[in-house]
Amino acid sequence: MHVVDTNFSFPASHAFIRACQEAGIPRNRDLNGFNYEGCDLFQVNQTPEGRRCHASSSFLNPVLHRDNLTVITHALVARILFQGKRAIGLEYYPLKKNKRLMTLSAKKEVILSAGVINSPQILQLSGIGPGGDLEKLGIPVVHDLPGVGRNLQDHPDVIIRCLDKSKTSFCTSPGPHTLKFLSRYFSKNPPFIFTPTDAGGFVKSDPSVEIPDLQLQFAAIRMQPHGHGLLTPARFGFVLHVCHMRPKSRGRVSLRTADPFDPPRIEPHYFDDEFELDALVKGVKIGRDILSQPAMKAFNGGEEVPGPAVKSDREIRHFILEKMETVYHTAGSCKMGVDDEAVVDPELRVHGLESLRVIDASIMPTITGSNIHAPTVMIAEKGADMVLEEMR
Ligand SMILES: Cc1cc2nc3c(=O)[nH]c(=O)nc-3n(C[C@H](O)[C@H](O)[C@H](O)COP(=O)(O)OP(=O)(O)OC[C@H]3O[C@@H](n4cnc5c(N)ncnc54)[C@H](O)[C@@H]3O)c2cc1C
């Protein structure tokens, strides 16, 4: 996996970094370093040739030719099979052909990596989870493990959106910078290394906080959360994401039915602990302060969201409660540990069972204080080492 510097960004992104400094937030040239407080352009997962890289292009594609590897896609794992307490294989439905239930047997062990929502779903479908809940759905209990699906965490996020009076941000009506963006996008030389939220950093919501608990992500694009509205009204603008990175609230993933095709129930319980709501109120004020600094004067053409009518702390709280969004950083629903709520042990083996591990973001006991993809890759590498070590 390659982590490289971006080599394309819009003028407003550079102005944002200057504005952060004017607001007292230091520039930090290594936001992935030990001290990650401060602001700068973000680094991205791309190859030095400018191709976007991800877990499968970096780890799976290079070894697809191996004789001891078979990849089955378009398949839905229904449940893990057990002999007593030992995992011996799984059942799955091929989704493209006949949807007839198929079985795979495991000689050594089963490794579950279905992610934070689906790993606890598959465990529960297989009879591993809160015994009483499983019995109510008619699922035979293989092992009563109350922590499965609990401890769900995520980073809540809100955006501040402004118009860009300099008209230098990305827009569907072809301004000079949009044309430059498109010509760089299609050019191979030099390679185009870019992410829409290219500038930002980490700040403390309050000086009393020990380590940064807020992430700022700036994008010189007038977009709405999840990229919605990217291609709507052709007006120039920019957004600042304010995201809380140290949530104390804990949610849950549980089964609605015993049917593996039914999505599970997801209860994120955002803001159960008022702590992160208070921090986000402070975060919106910090964001507004940055966007009103002299460096942003040539760009800031007025705040659209939350908008000038939202002034007091009460109004900002209300705005956050209405408009908060996920940034899809879920973690923690099969947590590693040795306490009563732990699902896997420090070797990622499911407590109370044999030959079954969970290796994905669900095993994080506490969500990381930044984006979680890179830490998940680290968990996978460490997990792979532990599997190999045991084989030896
Ligand atoms: C829209 C979006 C944007 C994101 N942006 C960022 C970002 O910018 N930076 C960042 O750090 N993180 C980001 N994340 C989070 C990051 O992608 C995840 O943290 C990471 O992928 C978690 O890895 P994982 O291996 O735990 O799970 P996943 O990557 O979700 O892998 C689980 C796999 O299991 C498969 N699966 C699930 N159930 C079954 C089943 N029953 N049968 C068969 N297969 C199954 C899924 O199809 C999937 O391929 C984003 C996530 C989303 C959804």
The ligand as an SDF file (V2000), in Angstrom:
LIG
                    3D

 53 58  0  0  0  0  0  0  0  0999 V2000
  -18.2530    5.0970    1.6430 C   0  0  0  0  0  0  0  0  0  0  0  0
  -17.0760    4.8380    2.5570 C   0  0  0  0  0  0  0  0  0  0  0  0
  -16.0260    5.7380    2.5900 C   0  0  0  0  0  0  0  0  0  0  0  0
  -14.9360    5.5050    3.4300 C   0  0  0  0  0  0  0  0  0  0  0  0
  -13.8880    6.3960    3.4050 N   0  0  0  0  0  0  0  0  0  0  0  0
  -12.8200    6.1720    4.1860 C   0  0  0  0  0  0  0  0  0  0  0  0
  -11.6930    7.0440    4.1450 C   0  0  0  0  0  0  0  0  0  0  0  0
  -11.6650    8.0120    3.4000 O   0  0  0  0  0  0  0  0  0  0  0  0
  -10.6330    6.7530    4.9590 N   0  0  0  0  0  0  0  0  0  0  0  0
  -10.6290    5.6780    5.8110 C   0  0  0  0  0  0  0  0  0  0  0  0
   -9.6410    5.4810    6.5260 O   0  0  0  0  0  0  0  0  0  0  0  0
  -11.6800    4.8470    5.8470 N   0  0  0  0  0  0  0  0  0  0  0  0
  -12.7640    5.0530    5.0690 C   0  0  0  0  0  0  0  0  0  0  0  0
  -13.8260    4.1870    5.1160 N   0  0  0  0  0  0  0  0  0  0  0  0
  -13.7610    3.0880    6.0790 C   0  0  0  0  0  0  0  0  0  0  0  0
  -12.9730    1.8850    5.5700 C   0  0  0  0  0  0  0  0  0  0  0  0
  -13.3740    1.5660    4.2570 O   0  0  0  0  0  0  0  0  0  0  0  0
  -13.2470    0.6980    6.4970 C   0  0  0  0  0  0  0  0  0  0  0  0
  -12.8500    1.0480    7.8020 O   0  0  0  0  0  0  0  0  0  0  0  0
  -12.4910   -0.5610    6.0960 C   0  0  0  0  0  0  0  0  0  0  0  0
  -12.8210   -0.9450    4.7910 O   0  0  0  0  0  0  0  0  0  0  0  0
  -12.8400   -1.6770    7.0600 C   0  0  0  0  0  0  0  0  0  0  0  0
  -12.2520   -2.8810    6.5960 O   0  0  0  0  0  0  0  0  0  0  0  0
  -12.8310   -4.2850    6.9990 P   0  0  0  0  0  0  0  0  0  0  0  0
  -11.9050   -5.2770    6.4280 O   0  0  0  0  0  0  0  0  0  0  0  0
  -13.1130   -4.2850    8.4480 O   0  0  0  0  0  0  0  0  0  0  0  0
  -14.2610   -4.3740    6.2980 O   0  0  0  0  0  0  0  0  0  0  0  0
  -14.6950   -4.2050    4.7730 P   0  0  0  0  0  0  0  0  0  0  0  0
  -13.6830   -3.4270    4.0110 O   0  0  0  0  0  0  0  0  0  0  0  0
  -16.1050   -3.6850    4.8250 O   0  0  0  0  0  0  0  0  0  0  0  0
  -14.6630   -5.6800    4.2160 O   0  0  0  0  0  0  0  0  0  0  0  0
  -15.6740   -6.6170    4.5200 C   0  0  0  0  0  0  0  0  0  0  0  0
  -15.9120   -7.4760    3.2900 C   0  0  0  0  0  0  0  0  0  0  0  0
  -16.7570   -8.5560    3.6410 O   0  0  0  0  0  0  0  0  0  0  0  0
  -17.7380   -8.7130    2.6440 C   0  0  0  0  0  0  0  0  0  0  0  0
  -18.9240   -9.3250    3.2660 N   0  0  0  0  0  0  0  0  0  0  0  0
  -19.7050   -8.8440    4.2470 C   0  0  0  0  0  0  0  0  0  0  0  0
  -20.6850   -9.7090    4.5660 N   0  0  0  0  0  0  0  0  0  0  0  0
  -20.5120  -10.7870    3.7760 C   0  0  0  0  0  0  0  0  0  0  0  0
  -21.2170  -12.0100    3.6270 C   0  0  0  0  0  0  0  0  0  0  0  0
  -22.2830  -12.3190    4.3760 N   0  0  0  0  0  0  0  0  0  0  0  0
  -20.7760  -12.8740    2.6860 N   0  0  0  0  0  0  0  0  0  0  0  0
  -19.6970  -12.5950    1.9270 C   0  0  0  0  0  0  0  0  0  0  0  0
  -18.9880  -11.4540    2.0180 N   0  0  0  0  0  0  0  0  0  0  0  0
  -19.3970  -10.5610    2.9410 C   0  0  0  0  0  0  0  0  0  0  0  0
  -18.0030   -7.3140    2.1370 C   0  0  0  0  0  0  0  0  0  0  0  0
  -18.5550   -7.3590    0.8420 O   0  0  0  0  0  0  0  0  0  0  0  0
  -16.5970   -6.7300    2.1530 C   0  0  0  0  0  0  0  0  0  0  0  0
  -15.9200   -7.0110    0.9580 O   0  0  0  0  0  0  0  0  0  0  0  0
  -14.9080    4.3820    4.2590 C   0  0  0  0  0  0  0  0  0  0  0  0
  -15.9680    3.4610    4.2240 C   0  0  0  0  0  0  0  0  0  0  0  0
  -17.0310    3.6810    3.3780 C   0  0  0  0  0  0  0  0  0  0  0  0
  -18.1630    2.6670    3.3310 C   0  0  0  0  0  0  0  0  0  0  0  0
  1  2  1  0
  2  3  1  0
  2 52  2  0
  3  4  2  0
  4  5  1  0
  4 50  1  0
  5  6  2  0
  6  7  1  0
  6 13  1  0
  7  8  2  0
  7  9  1  0
  9 10  1  0
 10 11  2  0
 10 12  1  0
 12 13  2  0
 13 14  1  0
 14 15  1  0
 14 50  1  0
 15 16  1  0
 16 17  1  0
 16 18  1  0
 18 19  1  0
 18 20  1  0
 20 21  1  0
 20 22  1  0
 22 23  1  0
 23 24  1  0
 24 25  2  0
 24 26  1  0
 24 27  1  0
 27 28  1  0
 28 29  2  0
 28 30  1  0
 28 31  1  0
 31 32  1  0
 32 33  1  0
 33 34  1  0
 33 48  1  0
 34 35  1  0
 35 36  1  0
 35 46  1  0
 36 37  1  0
 36 45  1  0
 37 38  2  0
 38 39  1  0
 39 40  1  0
 39 45  2  0
 40 41  1  0
 40 42  2  0
 42 43  1  0
 43 44  2  0
 44 45  1  0
 46 47  1  0
 46 48  1  0
 48 49  1  0
 50 51  2  0
 51 52  1  0
 52 53  1  0
M  END
$$$$
